[in-house]
Amino acid sequence: MGGRQRVGPRWFTADQHFGHANIIRYCDRPYRDDAGEPVPTWMNADLLARYNALVAERDEVWLLGDLVMGDKVATLDWVHQCAGRKTMVVGNHDSCFRNKGHALPDWDDAYAVAGGLRAVLHGTRTLELGDGTTVLVSHFPYAGDSGDTDRYASHRPVDEGHWLLHGHVHEKWRQRGRQINVGVDAWGGYPVSEEQILELITAGPRDLPPLAWLHPG
């Protein structure tokens, strides 16, 4: 997939968890009503608005997993409304995740149709950025997790010195060494542009905290 001609900018994002009320509390997202209850519909609409404020229909988008929770097919309509030519790399919360044989093959097609996706990919992929830099894309980082234990070891990429774009860790970091977390909880609810990724790569390996969420408009 690396090196092919593109017709618009390229974006990366992950871990929206559309429809997941508990993610609001887990990751301290700013989506609660006056009574302090999480409001997933408000979250869904705001995440969609933040996304579509940046991404155009001709843009290329890489969705690095954990898109929806709850009624997957119904909730994937929020993904369908997200602009761009979207490719998904499957995460552990996606129903098409092939862990211990639990996922059914037809879930790939269900996600593609309901979410308006060009492709549903599994595992780790290699991608060439606009300046010729080669990166890996995966839902999982080389090491680290959203909790205290590194799960899904057999699904993680092998660190052979490449930069890695990933999700999975939510608000734990924005960058850790050569690992760049493109999840919404590290970028204030927004997708990440290829230009932003290249700026981080040019600056070199380092550790960066997540950006703060601004209150939804």
Residue frames relative to the residue before (quaternion, step in Angstrom):
aa qw qx qy qz dx dy dz
M 1.0000 0.0000 0.0000 0.0000 0.00 0.00 0.00
G 0.5781 0.5924 -0.3878 0.4055 3.58 1.15 -0.47
G 0.8048 0.3511 -0.2335 0.4177 3.54 -1.21 0.64
R 0.5424 0.6183 -0.4364 0.3648 3.64 1.11 -0.15
Q 0.5715 -0.6087 0.4301 0.3434 3.55 -1.16 0.61
R 0.1954 -0.7814 0.5853 0.0929 3.54 -1.02 0.87
V 0.3687 -0.7394 0.5233 0.2086 3.56 -1.20 0.53
G 0.7955 0.1339 -0.0887 0.5843 3.60 1.22 -0.12
P 0.7130 -0.4237 0.3224 0.4562 3.59 -1.27 0.02
R 0.3389 -0.7266 0.5653 0.1941 3.53 -1.31 0.35
W 0.1031 -0.7951 0.5976 0.0011 3.53 -1.04 0.95
F 0.1715 -0.7601 0.6193 0.0966 3.53 -1.32 0.49
T 0.1375 0.7725 -0.6125 0.0955 3.56 -1.09 0.73
A 0.0310 -0.7957 0.6049 0.0016 3.57 -1.30 0.28
D 0.8528 0.2968 -0.1501 0.4027 3.50 -1.45 0.11
Q 0.1748 0.7915 -0.5638 0.1583 3.58 0.88 0.85
H 0.0947 -0.8155 0.5584 0.1192 3.61 0.94 -0.87
F 0.0327 0.8069 -0.5838 0.0835 3.59 0.82 0.98
G 0.8272 0.2428 -0.1844 0.4720 3.59 -0.97 0.88
H 0.6110 0.5664 -0.3412 0.4352 3.60 1.24 0.00
A 0.2864 -0.7954 0.5106 0.1567 3.59 -0.16 1.25
N 0.6882 0.5190 -0.3049 0.4051 3.60 0.84 -0.92
I 0.5623 0.6037 -0.4048 0.3943 3.61 1.13 -0.47
I 0.5517 0.6098 -0.3907 0.4137 3.59 1.19 -0.52
R 0.7045 0.4278 -0.2499 0.5081 3.57 0.96 -0.89
Y 0.6452 0.5471 -0.3361 0.4140 3.58 0.87 -0.91
C 0.8124 0.2558 -0.0978 0.5148 3.59 0.89 -0.96
D 0.4350 -0.7301 0.4333 0.3001 3.58 1.30 0.29
R 0.2026 0.7745 -0.5629 0.2057 3.56 0.82 1.02
P 0.4944 -0.7148 0.4195 0.2619 3.62 -1.00 0.78
Y 0.4706 0.6795 -0.4342 0.3581 3.59 0.84 0.96
R 0.3804 0.6882 -0.5328 0.3128 3.56 0.22 1.31
D 0.4290 -0.6765 0.5238 0.2897 3.57 -1.16 0.56
D 0.7554 -0.4066 0.2606 0.4429 3.58 -1.30 -0.01
A 0.6687 0.4835 -0.2952 0.4816 3.58 1.19 -0.46
G 0.5574 -0.6379 0.3747 0.3768 3.56 1.28 0.03
E 0.5090 0.6431 -0.4294 0.3781 3.59 1.25 0.19
P 0.4994 -0.6494 0.4704 0.3280 3.61 -0.99 0.72
V 0.1844 -0.7870 0.5845 0.0704 3.55 -1.04 0.82
P 0.1943 -0.8372 0.4954 0.1263 3.63 0.13 1.22
T 0.6194 0.5417 -0.3721 0.4295 3.64 1.02 -0.62
W 0.6211 0.5210 -0.3221 0.4889 3.56 1.06 -0.77
M 0.6413 0.5141 -0.3175 0.4729 3.58 0.95 -0.86
N 0.6451 0.5282 -0.3294 0.4432 3.59 0.85 -0.93
A 0.6963 0.4845 -0.2756 0.4521 3.56 0.82 -1.04
D 0.6820 0.4852 -0.3005 0.4574 3.58 0.96 -0.81
L 0.6260 0.5183 -0.3425 0.4714 3.60 1.00 -0.75
L 0.6331 0.5219 -0.3228 0.4719 3.58 1.01 -0.80
A 0.6694 0.5032 -0.3035 0.4545 3.60 0.91 -0.91
R 0.6476 0.5096 -0.3249 0.4641 3.60 0.95 -0.83
Y 0.6432 0.5282 -0.3082 0.4608 3.57 0.97 -0.89
N 0.7527 0.4160 -0.2288 0.4561 3.58 0.68 -1.10
A 0.5342 0.5977 -0.4162 0.4291 3.59 1.24 -0.14
L 0.7509 0.3708 -0.1966 0.5099 3.60 1.20 -0.50
V 0.7630 0.3964 -0.1921 0.4730 3.58 0.90 -0.96
A 0.2271 -0.7645 0.5924 0.1137 3.57 -0.97 0.95
E 0.6912 -0.5144 0.3192 0.3947 3.56 -1.24 0.44
R 0.6968 0.4694 -0.2803 0.4643 3.61 1.04 -0.67
D 0.5344 0.6525 -0.4006 0.3580 3.60 1.24 -0.23
E 0.3946 -0.6772 0.5697 0.2474 3.53 -1.29 0.50
V 0.0560 -0.8137 0.5785 -0.0116 3.58 -0.82 0.99
W 0.1658 -0.7519 0.6320 0.0877 3.53 -1.05 0.91
L 0.1468 -0.7797 0.6078 0.0334 3.56 -0.62 1.25
L 0.1603 -0.8503 0.4981 0.0571 3.59 -0.26 1.27
G 0.8239 -0.3845 0.1274 0.3964 3.50 0.67 1.23
D 0.8094 0.2630 -0.2542 0.4594 3.50 -1.48 0.37
L 0.1203 0.8488 -0.4997 0.1238 3.52 0.81 1.11
V 0.8368 0.0373 0.0538 0.5435 3.58 0.71 -1.06
M 0.1743 -0.7441 0.6340 0.1187 3.52 -1.35 0.41
G 0.7030 0.4468 -0.3268 0.4465 3.59 -1.29 0.12
D 0.7851 -0.1715 0.1938 0.5627 3.58 -0.94 -0.95
K 0.3074 -0.8271 0.4346 0.1802 3.54 0.10 1.34
V 0.7017 0.4721 -0.2982 0.4425 3.59 0.73 -0.99
A 0.6587 0.4972 -0.3131 0.4699 3.60 0.94 -0.84
T 0.7014 0.4730 -0.2751 0.4568 3.59 0.88 -0.94
L 0.5717 0.5998 -0.3803 0.4108 3.60 1.15 -0.47
D 0.4923 0.6404 -0.4454 0.3861 3.60 1.20 -0.16
W 0.5894 0.5492 -0.3754 0.4582 3.61 1.13 -0.53
V 0.6418 0.5000 -0.3201 0.4855 3.58 1.04 -0.74
H 0.6154 0.5588 -0.3409 0.4391 3.58 1.04 -0.79
Q 0.6807 0.4892 -0.2814 0.4670 3.59 1.08 -0.73
C 0.5331 0.6027 -0.4140 0.4257 3.59 1.25 -0.16
A 0.4650 -0.7102 0.4617 0.2575 3.57 -0.81 1.05
G 0.6673 0.5524 -0.3706 0.3352 3.51 -1.39 0.12
R 0.5038 -0.5961 0.5346 0.3241 3.50 -1.43 0.18
K 0.1100 -0.8856 0.4509 -0.0204 3.51 0.14 1.42
T 0.0793 -0.7493 0.6566 0.0327 3.53 -1.04 0.96
M 0.2158 -0.7923 0.5626 0.0958 3.56 -0.85 0.99
V 0.1424 -0.7141 0.6765 0.1101 3.52 -1.17 0.78
V 0.4446 -0.7657 0.4027 0.2322 3.55 -0.45 1.27
G 0.2107 -0.7645 0.6001 0.1050 3.55 -1.12 0.85
N 0.7117 -0.5028 0.2977 0.3900 3.54 -1.28 0.26
H 0.6871 0.4558 -0.2968 0.4818 3.62 1.16 -0.41
D 0.5451 0.6071 -0.4056 0.4120 3.60 1.24 -0.02
S 0.5438 -0.6678 0.4036 0.3090 3.58 -0.90 0.94
C 0.6647 0.4825 -0.3120 0.4775 3.59 1.20 -0.35
F 0.3943 0.7186 -0.4808 0.3114 3.62 1.24 0.13
R 0.2682 -0.7935 0.5334 0.1180 3.57 -0.68 1.14
N 0.2338 0.7586 -0.5620 0.2324 3.51 0.20 1.34
K 0.8423 -0.0606 -0.0076 0.5355 3.57 -0.59 1.19
G 0.6545 -0.5813 0.3046 0.3754 3.57 1.08 0.72
H 0.4382 0.7304 -0.4462 0.2747 3.61 1.19 0.25
A 0.6549 0.5230 -0.3264 0.4370 3.61 1.05 -0.65
L 0.3569 -0.7130 0.5638 0.2155 3.55 -1.12 0.72
P 0.5748 -0.6297 0.3862 0.3520 3.62 -0.89 0.83
D 0.6697 0.5202 -0.3261 0.4178 3.60 0.96 -0.74
W 0.4857 0.6437 -0.4527 0.3805 3.63 1.22 -0.05
D 0.5610 0.5828 -0.4000 0.4307 3.62 1.09 -0.55
D 0.6934 0.4641 -0.2726 0.4790 3.57 0.85 -0.98
A 0.6282 0.5413 -0.3402 0.4434 3.59 1.00 -0.78
Y 0.6604 0.4915 -0.3049 0.4789 3.58 0.95 -0.84
A 0.6568 0.5285 -0.3187 0.4333 3.58 0.90 -0.91
V 0.7002 0.4617 -0.2729 0.4712 3.57 0.88 -0.95
A 0.7263 0.4470 -0.2612 0.4522 3.60 0.71 -1.07
G 0.7529 0.3952 -0.2145 0.4805 3.59 1.06 -0.70
G 0.4281 -0.7134 0.4612 0.3083 3.59 1.25 -0.04
L 0.3500 0.7679 -0.4598 0.2764 3.57 1.07 0.81
R 0.4638 -0.6663 0.5090 0.2863 3.56 -1.10 0.70
A 0.7972 -0.0526 0.0755 0.5966 3.58 1.06 -0.76
V 0.1988 -0.7231 0.6477 0.1345 3.52 -1.31 0.56
L 0.0589 -0.8293 0.5544 -0.0377 3.57 -0.44 1.27
H 0.2685 -0.7597 0.5760 0.1375 3.53 -1.21 0.63
G 0.7971 0.3302 -0.2283 0.4510 3.54 -1.20 0.54
T 0.6791 -0.4549 0.3935 0.4207 3.53 -1.17 -0.76
R 0.1102 -0.7924 0.5988 0.0367 3.56 -0.98 0.91
T 0.3623 -0.7011 0.5716 0.2248 3.54 -1.27 0.51
L 0.0492 -0.8033 0.5928 -0.0306 3.54 -0.92 0.98
E 0.2655 -0.7445 0.5900 0.1649 3.56 -1.06 0.77
L 0.3140 -0.7504 0.5545 0.1758 3.56 -0.76 1.05
G 0.7473 -0.4690 0.2559 0.3950 3.54 -1.30 0.33
D 0.7080 0.4328 -0.2671 0.4900 3.60 1.11 -0.56
G 0.6317 -0.5508 0.3217 0.4406 3.57 1.30 0.14
T 0.4681 0.6724 -0.4475 0.3584 3.59 1.26 -0.06
T 0.2711 -0.7493 0.5839 0.1553 3.57 -0.95 0.90
V 0.0082 -0.7828 0.6218 -0.0224 3.56 -0.89 1.00
L 0.3740 -0.6583 0.5900 0.2805 3.51 -1.35 0.24
V 0.1285 -0.7556 0.6339 0.1031 3.56 -1.21 0.58
S 0.1374 0.7640 -0.6101 0.1587 3.53 -0.91 1.03
H 0.5434 -0.5647 0.4754 0.3999 3.56 -1.20 0.28
F 0.7621 0.3952 -0.1837 0.4788 3.56 0.98 -0.89
P 0.4255 -0.6559 0.5503 0.2932 3.59 -1.17 0.56
Y 0.6623 -0.4470 0.3877 0.4596 3.55 -1.29 0.04
A 0.7823 -0.0780 0.1108 0.6080 3.54 0.93 -1.00
G 0.6350 0.4939 -0.4018 0.4374 3.54 -1.15 0.68
D 0.0674 -0.7949 0.6029 -0.0144 3.53 -1.17 0.63
S 0.6208 -0.5288 0.4100 0.4084 3.56 -1.29 0.03
G 0.7250 0.3163 -0.2097 0.5748 3.57 1.32 -0.28
D 0.7439 -0.4239 0.2998 0.4208 3.54 -1.22 -0.50
T 0.7348 0.3724 -0.2045 0.5287 3.59 1.26 -0.35
D 0.4032 -0.6971 0.5391 0.2467 3.57 -0.97 0.85
R 0.1460 -0.8125 0.5631 0.0379 3.54 -0.41 1.29
Y 0.8250 0.2887 -0.1837 0.4498 3.55 -1.42 0.16
A 0.0547 0.8514 -0.5190 0.0528 3.57 0.94 0.90
S 0.6838 0.5033 -0.3002 0.4347 3.60 0.94 -0.82
H 0.6822 0.4747 -0.2886 0.4754 3.61 1.21 -0.31
R 0.5677 0.6263 -0.3793 0.3763 3.58 1.23 -0.18
P 0.5200 -0.6206 0.4718 0.3491 3.60 -1.11 0.56
V 0.4474 -0.6589 0.5381 0.2758 3.54 -1.28 0.48
D 0.3779 -0.7381 0.5169 0.2129 3.58 -0.81 1.01
E 0.0696 0.7910 -0.6000 0.0980 3.55 -0.43 1.29
G 0.7427 -0.4369 0.2088 0.4625 3.55 1.19 0.60
H 0.5470 0.6205 -0.4050 0.3895 3.60 1.24 -0.05
W 0.5117 -0.5549 0.5430 0.3678 3.51 -1.33 0.30
L 0.1572 -0.7973 0.5811 0.0438 3.55 -1.07 0.82
L 0.1701 -0.7387 0.6454 0.0936 3.55 -0.98 0.97
H 0.0862 0.8190 -0.5482 0.1459 3.57 -0.69 1.09
G 0.3077 -0.6880 0.6074 0.2511 3.52 -1.42 -0.13
H 0.4928 0.7486 -0.4013 0.1891 3.52 -0.87 -1.19
V 0.7623 0.4008 -0.2241 0.4560 3.62 0.88 -0.83
H 0.3635 -0.7670 0.4651 0.2514 3.60 1.30 0.02
E 0.8478 -0.1777 0.1350 0.4811 3.60 -0.73 -1.06
K 0.3933 0.7618 -0.4600 0.2311 3.63 1.21 0.08
W 0.7755 -0.1709 0.0974 0.6000 3.60 1.04 -0.70
R 0.4021 -0.6492 0.5777 0.2884 3.53 -1.39 0.24
Q 0.7746 -0.0396 0.0153 0.6311 3.56 1.09 -0.70
R 0.0202 0.7554 -0.6548 0.0121 3.54 -1.10 0.80
G 0.8135 -0.0943 0.0091 0.5739 3.55 -0.26 1.27
R 0.7704 -0.2515 0.2307 0.5385 3.58 -0.62 -1.18
Q 0.5387 0.5899 -0.4111 0.4390 3.59 1.24 0.35
I 0.0691 -0.7916 0.6071 0.0080 3.59 -0.71 1.10
N 0.2456 -0.7794 0.5673 0.1019 3.53 -0.59 1.22
V 0.1617 -0.8178 0.5487 0.0635 3.59 -0.53 1.19
G 0.3754 0.7538 -0.4683 0.2675 3.61 1.26 0.19
V 0.6189 -0.5898 0.3758 0.3576 3.56 -1.12 0.72
D 0.6458 0.5372 -0.3383 0.4241 3.62 1.04 -0.59
A 0.6662 0.4597 -0.3056 0.5015 3.59 1.27 -0.18
W 0.7640 0.3448 -0.1635 0.5202 3.58 1.25 -0.38
G 0.6183 -0.6066 0.3441 0.3624 3.59 1.03 0.73
G 0.7142 -0.4660 0.2516 0.4576 3.57 1.15 0.59
Y 0.6556 0.5359 -0.2916 0.4449 3.59 1.28 -0.07
P 0.5213 -0.5775 0.5072 0.3709 3.58 -1.27 0.30
V 0.4004 -0.7039 0.5453 0.2164 3.55 -1.30 0.41
S 0.3645 -0.7428 0.5182 0.2165 3.58 -0.83 0.93
E 0.6256 -0.5219 0.4187 0.4012 3.54 -1.25 0.39
E 0.6155 0.5546 -0.3463 0.4401 3.59 1.05 -0.73
Q 0.6454 0.5048 -0.3198 0.4758 3.60 1.00 -0.78
I 0.6294 0.5299 -0.3284 0.4638 3.57 1.02 -0.80
L 0.6760 0.4944 -0.2996 0.4569 3.58 0.88 -0.91
E 0.6079 0.5428 -0.3539 0.4589 3.59 1.08 -0.64
L 0.6585 0.4969 -0.3101 0.4726 3.59 0.97 -0.81
I 0.6535 0.5107 -0.3158 0.4610 3.57 0.95 -0.86
T 0.6447 0.5281 -0.3173 0.4525 3.60 0.97 -0.86
A 0.6662 0.5013 -0.2956 0.4665 3.59 1.05 -0.77
G 0.4896 -0.7055 0.3957 0.3256 3.58 1.25 -0.29
P 0.7018 -0.4622 0.3268 0.4324 3.57 -1.28 0.22
R 0.2324 0.7375 -0.6054 0.1884 3.56 -0.95 0.96
D 0.4384 -0.6656 0.5275 0.2944 3.55 -1.31 0.05
L 0.0119 -0.8004 0.5982 -0.0386 3.57 -0.80 1.08
P 0.4103 -0.7067 0.5161 0.2567 3.60 -0.96 0.82
P 0.6309 -0.5226 0.3930 0.4175 3.60 -1.22 0.20
L 0.4923 -0.6119 0.5248 0.3283 3.53 -1.27 0.43
A 0.5351 -0.6333 0.4529 0.3278 3.57 -1.12 0.64
W 0.4470 -0.6320 0.5582 0.2986 3.54 -1.23 0.59
L 0.2728 -0.6961 0.6341 0.1974 3.53 -1.05 0.79
H 0.5863 -0.5856 0.4063 0.3851 3.58 -1.02 0.72
P 0.5288 -0.6460 0.4352 0.3371 3.61 -0.88 0.86
G 0.4791 -0.7020 0.4611 0.2551 3.51 -1.05 0.83
